[in-house]
Amino acid sequence: MDEPLAGLPAAEEAFSALVEKLRGAVATDAKLIGIYSGGAWLAERIAALLPVTSPVGFIDVSFYRDDYGQKGLRAKVRSTKLPFEVPGSCIVLVDDVLYTGRSVRAAINEIFDYGRPEKIELAVLIDRGGRELPIEATYVGARVAIPRELTVVLDRDGDRFELSVEPATSESRA
């Protein structure tokens, strides 16, 4: 892992800021869905800190990505698990880093395969700009400007999150 970039916030500080924005704004009957893998980690921790009543759902967007035909499957494909009814639900989609918007678009497409929710809000730890689609997060832990040739990586160290940057690959542009 590369060194943290100057201006990249500490992951735990960004997480605390995100939780504070969600607290009181998210209904207790909201359904949290984490996008594998960083968004899934975040959704689990958020659910433990907010008074949401539903279990956390997890979504793998591998088959829904618009570059699936070009790149094929990623190495770690996981099962989507939504332990609640989607139709009519208020969904909070959780991801680690919002960049081009393509992973979020793929997640929204997959969610609609399970039914039409009442609404979908987006919560992200980091918004790094660089959108290629008209996707905007409702809740953001931190906004940072990162050069295109770098990617922001969320890792877990036990119960704590860590952020770093690495050189971007074609797979990291999501």
Buried (B, 14 or more C-beta within 10 A) or exposed (E): EEEBBEEBBBBBEBBEBBBEBBEEBBEEEBBBBBBBBBBBBBBBBBBEEBEBEBEBBBBBBBEBBEEBEEEEEBEEEEEBBBEBEBEEBBBBBBBBBBBBBBBBBBBBBBBEEBEEBEEBBBBBBBBBEBBEEEBEBBBBBBBBEBEEEBBBBBBBEEEEBBBBBEEBEEEBBB
